[in-house]
Amino acid sequence: MTVKYHEFKPYNVGRWVIWSLFALVLVFAPKLFTSSLSVTMLSQMGIAIIACLSYNMLLGHGGMLSFGHAVYSGLGSYMTIHALNMLTKGTLPIPVSLLPIIGGFAGMFFAMLFGYVTTRKSGTPFAMITLGMAELVFAMSLMFSEFFGGEAGVSGNRVVGGSVMGITYGPPAQMYYLIAVYTFISVGLMFAFTRTPLGRILNAVRDNPERVEFIGYSTQRVRYLAFIISGFFAGIAGGLGSLLFEIVTAEVVGAARSGAYLLFTFLGGATFFFGPIIGGVLMILAFVLLSEITKAWLLYLGLVFLFMVMYAPGGIASLIMMNLRVAAFGFLRRIWVSYLALAVCALVVLLGAAVMIEMVYHLQLNGAMGSTLKFIGFTFDAKSLDHWFGASFVLLTGLGLFELCRRQYVREWGEIQEDIEKEIKRREAL
């Protein structure tokens, strides 16, 4: 007689808490930030989160460096805006709220079409093929104006037909909540994908493709399936974008958009699931706010990317997780002074560099308006040697102090890691 034992897995309380908090943030964010600009930015953040997470299915989970991910979000945008115009004419009887799914299927279709070629290679050849595909589609967007609308693009009107329970998607808040619903569902589905056998074997393809082939899996087929799923969610993001802005131009399939997905996914942290969520938020903050503050915002963005590659190649998410580990062992209080010193020195460096950058940009772009400029509440003379000397002195002083603080931080961090290893061994011994 055999006795059967039933195992009951306990609920993952932490995961339930995190997803509940995520839903609450999506629901109450427009209640805290009520201006039209804020609501529009929140909507763009939701779209960017979906796009960056879909890209991270390739980069972070599959190790596939793509330079053409905007092709699938962009083509999803075009198909959605054409579907919206058909809905306006009465030839497509579906609600506006389902149009982003058309964009998703469009992204999936083109991912099936182009991915069959691109995923036959990996590594650098894969990256170069995706770049070639991106340039091909961008050139086509300027050639076939009947579909792509030429330089003017294709426009539409998302307020179609009568309202349903007062919902017309005309007000920005109503459009935001539609995007929030798609964001929550898409993020949940992409997280679930990482827990599927396909998601796990995709990680194995990233880490050791030879071993995956040895145990009987086709790495090309795994990459191809992941590519298709990624294209679907990218198309969802593109469809939501076309509804939000009610216009689609060739820029949505351009190299700059693909580069933005790559840059901010990396900055957020491609090795962690929540990293691209951070990256999507930062992308909108940079494109909307930073671009309004200074004309040199792309230069600042490039410098941030450079320093992240040098000092934190795992992105912001890796910094968060490393410090959570330190805090879990109770050692964070030993290093917070070093963090404070590093932050102050970094601000000093940023101040000196920013003043010099702004003076250079002022001389190049606004020289006809005089040599004086206002920056962070102060007036500077771009032709004054004193101001150049002062900015250089602040920059060099900040760099020197930052290096001293960095060395102290590295020493303290090493000691803490040793203590953590000793604590782990002590607990294992018990």
C-alpha positions in Angstrom: 0.0 0.0 0.0 1.4 3.3 -1.1 0.8 6.5 0.8 0.4 9.7 -1.3 1.6 12.9 0.1 0.3 16.2 -1.1 2.5 19.2 -1.0 1.0 22.6 -0.7 3.2 25.5 -1.8 2.6 28.6 0.3 1.7 31.9 -1.3 4.5 34.1 -2.3 3.4 37.0 -0.1 6.2 39.3 -1.3 5.2 38.9 -4.9 1.5 39.5 -4.1 2.5 42.7 -2.3 4.7 44.0 -5.1 2.1 43.4 -7.8 -0.6 45.0 -5.6 1.6 48.0 -5.1 2.3 48.2 -8.8 -1.5 48.2 -9.5 -2.1 50.9 -6.9 0.6 53.1 -8.4 -1.0 52.7 -11.8 -4.4 53.6 -10.4 -3.5 56.5 -8.2 -0.6 58.1 -10.2 -2.9 60.5 -12.1 -4.5 61.5 -8.8 -1.2 62.7 -7.5 0.0 64.3 -10.8 -3.1 66.0 -12.1 -1.8 68.3 -14.8 -2.3 67.5 -18.5 1.5 67.3 -19.0 1.8 64.9 -16.0 -1.0 62.6 -17.2 0.5 62.5 -20.7 3.9 61.7 -19.3 2.5 58.9 -17.2 0.8 57.5 -20.3 4.1 57.6 -22.2 5.8 55.9 -19.3 3.3 53.0 -19.5 4.0 52.6 -23.2 7.8 52.9 -22.7 7.7 50.2 -19.9 6.0 47.7 -22.3 8.4 48.6 -25.1 11.5 48.3 -22.9 10.3 45.0 -21.3 9.6 43.5 -24.7 13.1 44.5 -25.9 14.6 43.0 -22.7 13.1 39.7 -23.7 15.7 39.7 -26.4 18.6 41.5 -24.7 18.4 40.5 -21.1 16.8 37.1 -21.3 18.0 35.9 -24.6 21.3 37.7 -25.0 20.3 39.1 -28.4 21.5 42.6 -29.1 19.0 44.1 -31.5 19.4 47.5 -33.2 16.0 47.4 -34.8 13.4 46.8 -32.2 11.6 50.0 -33.1 10.6 48.3 -36.4 8.0 46.1 -34.6 6.6 48.8 -32.3 6.6 51.2 -35.2 4.9 48.9 -37.7 2.4 48.1 -34.9 1.7 51.8 -34.7 1.1 52.1 -38.4 -1.3 49.2 -38.5 -3.2 50.5 -35.4 -3.6 54.0 -36.9 -4.9 52.5 -40.2 -7.3 50.3 -38.2 -8.4 53.5 -36.3 -9.1 55.2 -39.6 -11.1 52.2 -40.9 -13.0 52.3 -37.6 -13.8 55.9 -38.2 -15.1 55.1 -41.7 -17.2 52.3 -40.3 -15.5 49.4 -42.1 -14.0 47.9 -39.0 -16.6 47.2 -36.3 -14.4 46.8 -33.1 -14.0 49.1 -30.1 -11.2 51.5 -29.8 -9.9 49.8 -26.7 -9.0 46.6 -28.7 -7.1 48.4 -31.4 -3.7 48.0 -29.6 -4.1 44.3 -30.0 -4.1 44.8 -33.7 -0.8 46.5 -33.3 0.4 43.6 -31.3 -0.5 41.0 -34.0 1.1 43.3 -36.6 4.3 43.4 -34.6 4.1 39.6 -34.2 3.5 39.1 -37.9 6.5 41.2 -38.9 8.6 39.6 -36.2 7.7 36.2 -37.7 8.7 37.5 -41.1 11.9 39.3 -40.3 12.9 37.1 -37.3 13.1 34.0 -39.5 16.1 35.6 -41.1 17.6 37.5 -38.2 17.5 34.7 -35.6 19.4 32.3 -37.8 22.5 34.0 -36.5 23.5 35.1 -33.0 25.9 37.5 -31.5 27.4 40.3 -33.7 25.9 38.9 -37.0 22.4 39.0 -35.4 23.0 42.6 -34.3 24.1 43.7 -37.8 21.2 41.9 -39.5 18.7 43.7 -37.2 20.4 47.0 -38.0 20.1 46.3 -41.7 16.4 45.4 -41.3 15.8 48.6 -39.4 17.4 50.7 -42.1 15.4 48.9 -44.8 12.1 49.5 -43.1 13.0 53.1 -42.4 13.9 53.7 -46.1 10.6 52.0 -47.1 8.7 54.4 -44.8 9.9 57.3 -46.9 9.3 55.6 -50.2 5.8 54.1 -49.9 3.8 57.1 -48.8 0.5 55.4 -49.6 0.9 53.3 -46.4 3.4 55.3 -44.4 2.1 58.7 -45.2 5.5 60.1 -46.2 7.1 62.8 -44.0 3.7 64.0 -42.8 2.8 60.5 -41.4 -0.7 59.1 -40.9 -3.1 60.8 -38.5 -6.4 59.7 -36.9 -9.0 60.5 -34.3 -9.4 58.2 -31.3 -12.8 59.7 -30.3 -15.0 57.5 -32.5 -18.7 56.8 -32.1 -20.7 57.4 -29.0 -19.5 57.1 -25.4 -19.7 53.9 -23.5 -20.4 54.6 -19.8 -19.1 58.1 -20.4 -15.8 56.8 -21.9 -14.8 58.3 -25.2 -11.0 58.2 -24.7 -10.9 61.9 -25.5 -9.7 63.2 -22.1 -6.1 62.3 -21.3 -7.1 60.6 -18.1 -9.3 58.1 -19.9 -6.5 57.4 -22.3 -4.1 56.9 -19.4 -6.3 54.3 -17.7 -6.6 52.4 -21.0 -2.8 52.4 -21.2 -2.5 51.5 -17.5 -4.7 48.4 -18.1 -2.6 47.3 -21.0 0.6 48.0 -19.1 -0.4 45.9 -16.1 -1.6 43.0 -18.2 1.5 43.1 -20.5 3.9 43.3 -17.6 2.2 40.4 -15.9 2.3 38.3 -19.1 5.9 39.1 -19.8 6.8 38.2 -16.2 4.9 34.9 -16.5 6.9 34.2 -19.7 10.1 34.3 -17.7 8.7 31.5 -15.6 7.8 29.2 -18.5 10.0 26.4 -19.8 10.5 28.5 -23.0 11.6 31.5 -20.8 14.0 29.2 -18.9 15.5 27.6 -21.9 15.9 31.1 -23.5 18.1 32.0 -20.5 20.1 28.8 -21.1 20.6 29.8 -24.8 21.9 33.2 -23.6 24.3 31.6 -21.1 25.5 28.4 -22.9 24.1 27.8 -26.4 26.4 24.8 -27.0 25.0 22.9 -24.0 21.5 23.7 -25.1 22.2 22.2 -28.5 23.8 19.2 -26.8 20.7 18.4 -24.8 18.5 18.4 -27.9 17.1 21.9 -28.2 17.3 24.1 -31.3 18.8 27.4 -30.2 17.6 29.1 -33.4 14.0 28.0 -32.8 14.1 29.2 -29.2 15.4 32.6 -30.3 12.8 32.7 -33.1 9.9 32.0 -30.7 11.2 34.6 -28.2 11.6 37.1 -31.1 8.0 36.6 -32.1 6.6 37.1 -28.6 8.8 40.2 -28.1 7.4 41.6 -31.4 3.9 41.1 -30.2 4.4 43.2 -27.0 6.4 45.8 -29.0 3.4 46.0 -31.3 1.1 46.5 -28.3 3.3 49.4 -27.2 3.3 50.9 -30.7 -0.5 50.6 -30.9 -1.0 52.4 -27.6 1.4 55.1 -28.8 -0.6 55.7 -32.0 -3.8 56.1 -30.0 -2.2 58.4 -27.5 -0.7 60.8 -30.1 -3.2 60.2 -32.9 -0.4 60.4 -35.5 2.4 58.1 -36.6 5.4 59.3 -38.5 8.5 57.6 -39.9 10.4 58.5 -36.7 8.7 55.5 -34.9 10.7 53.0 -37.0 13.9 55.1 -37.0 17.3 54.1 -35.5 16.9 56.7 -32.8 13.9 55.0 -31.3 15.7 51.6 -31.4 18.7 53.1 -29.8 16.6 54.6 -27.1 15.1 51.2 -26.2 18.6 49.8 -26.0 20.1 52.6 -24.0 17.4 52.9 -21.4 16.9 49.1 -21.0 20.6 48.9 -20.2 20.5 51.9 -17.8 17.6 50.4 -16.0 19.2 47.0 -15.8 18.8 44.3 -18.4 19.7 41.4 -16.0 16.6 42.0 -13.8 13.0 41.9 -14.8 12.2 45.3 -13.2 15.2 47.0 -14.7 13.5 47.9 -18.0 10.6 49.4 -16.0 13.0 51.8 -14.4 14.5 52.4 -17.8 11.1 53.2 -19.4 10.4 55.8 -16.7 13.8 57.4 -17.2 13.4 57.4 -20.9 10.3 59.6 -20.7 11.8 61.9 -18.0 14.8 62.4 -20.3 12.9 62.9 -23.5 10.3 65.2 -22.0 11.8 67.0 -19.0 15.5 67.0 -19.6 15.1 68.0 -23.3 13.2 71.1 -22.1 15.8 72.1 -19.5 18.8 72.1 -21.7 19.7 71.7 -25.4 22.7 69.6 -24.4 20.5 66.8 -23.0 21.8 64.2 -25.4 25.3 64.9 -24.3 24.3 64.5 -20.6 22.6 61.3 -21.5 25.7 60.0 -23.2 27.9 60.9 -20.2 25.5 59.1 -17.9 25.6 56.0 -20.1 29.4 56.2 -20.2 29.7 56.3 -16.4 27.1 53.5 -15.9 29.1 51.3 -18.3 32.3 52.0 -16.3 31.0 51.8 -12.7 27.6 50.0 -12.8 27.3 47.8 -15.9 24.4 45.9 -14.4 22.3 49.1 -14.4 20.3 50.8 -11.7 18.5 47.5 -10.8 21.8 45.8 -10.0 22.7 48.7 -7.7 19.4 48.3 -5.9 19.7 44.6 -5.5 23.3 44.7 -4.3 22.4 47.2 -1.6 19.2 45.2 -0.6 21.5 42.3 0.0 23.8 44.4 2.2 20.8 45.8 4.0 19.4 42.2 4.6 22.6 41.4 6.5 22.4 44.7 8.5 25.6 46.2 7.0 24.1 49.1 5.2 24.7 51.5 8.1 28.4 51.0 7.7 28.5 52.4 4.2 25.9 55.1 4.1 28.4 57.8 4.9 30.4 56.8 1.8 27.3 56.9 -0.3 26.6 60.5 0.9 30.2 61.6 0.2 30.0 60.0 -3.3 26.7 61.8 -4.0 28.0 65.2 -2.9 31.2 64.8 -4.9 29.2 63.6 -8.0 27.0 66.7 -7.7 30.1 68.9 -7.6 31.5 67.2 -10.7 28.2 67.6 -12.4 28.0 71.2 -11.6 31.4 72.1 -13.0 30.9 70.0 -16.1 27.4 71.3 -16.7 28.5 74.9 -16.5 31.2 74.3 -19.1 28.9 72.4 -21.4 26.2 75.0 -21.2 28.7 77.8 -22.0 30.0 75.9 -25.0 26.5 75.3 -26.3 25.6 78.9 -25.7 28.6 80.1 -27.8 27.8 77.7 -30.6 24.0 78.1 -30.7 23.1 81.4 -29.1 26.3 83.4 -29.7 24.4 86.2 -31.5 22.3 86.8 -28.4 25.4 87.8 -26.3 27.8 86.0 -24.2 25.8 85.8 -21.0 23.5 83.0 -20.0 21.4 81.9 -17.0 21.8 78.4 -15.6 20.5 77.0 -12.3 19.7 80.5 -11.1 23.1 82.0 -11.8 24.4 84.2 -14.6 27.5 83.2 -16.4 29.6 84.8 -19.1 30.7 82.3 -21.7 33.6 84.5 -22.8 34.9 85.2 -19.3 38.1 83.5 -18.4 37.2 83.7 -14.8 34.0 81.7 -15.3 35.8 79.1 -17.4 38.6 78.9 -14.7 36.0 78.6 -11.9 34.1 75.9 -13.7 37.3 74.0 -14.5 38.4 74.3 -10.8 35.1 73.0 -9.6 35.2 70.1 -12.0 38.7 69.0 -11.3 38.3 69.4 -7.5 35.1 67.3 -7.7 36.8 64.6 -9.7 39.7 64.4 -7.2 37.4 64.2 -4.2 35.2 61.7 -6.0 38.2 59.4 -6.7 39.2 59.6 -3.0 35.7 58.8 -1.9 35.4 56.0 -4.5 38.6 54.3 -3.2 37.3 54.5 0.4 33.9 53.1 -0.7 35.6 50.2 -2.6 37.6 49.3 0.5 34.5 49.4 2.7 32.4 47.5 0.2 35.1 44.7 0.0 35.1 44.4 3.8 31.4 44.2 3.9 31.3 41.4 1.3 33.8 39.5 3.3 31.7 39.8 6.4 28.6 38.7 4.5 30.4 35.6 3.3 31.5 34.8 6.9 27.9 35.3 8.1 26.6 33.0 5.4 29.1 30.3 6.4 28.2 30.8 10.1 24.5 30.3 9.3 25.2 27.2 7.2 27.2 25.7 10.0 24.2 26.2 12.4 
